[in-house]
Amino acid sequence: MKWKPLQGLLRPVNPFGSKFRLLMGLFVVLFSIFLLPIQTLSALEEQLA
């Protein structure tokens, strides 16, 4: 009986964890999109020089 209120308290942590994971995935995607043009620009600069 003592475990039921504890489960109710722990339940809101699960959606927060999935949201945090989604936020991290979005951050990684945005970071890779931001990093890719910089790498291509540096490669182009090396080719020009």
N, C-alpha and C positions, 0 to 999 in steps of 0.2 A: 504493500500500500504506500510505503514511503517513496518508492521509485516513480510513481505516476506523476507527482508534481515536478519532480526533477526532469522527467522526459518532456513535460510541457515547457519547462524553462530552456531545455536544450534544443527544442525543435526550431525556434527562430534562427539559430546559428546556421542551419543547413542552407536555407535560401541565400543568406548572406555569403556563405562560402562559395556557392555557385555564381553569385553576382560578382564576387571578388575575382573568381577564376575567369569569368567573362571579361571583366575589366582588364585583367592582366593579358588576356589573349588579344583584346583590342589594342592595348598599349604596344604589344609586341608587333602586331601587324602595322600599326602606324609608324613605329620605330623603323621597321624594315623598309617601309615605303619611303620614309625620310632618308634612310641610310643609302638606299639604292642609287638615287640620282647623284649623291655626293661621290660614291665610288665610281660611277660612270664619268663624272666631271673630272675627277682626279686622273682617271685612265686616259681621258681625252687630252688633258693637259700634258701628260707624259708623252703621248704620241706627237703632240704639236712641238714639244721641246726636244 
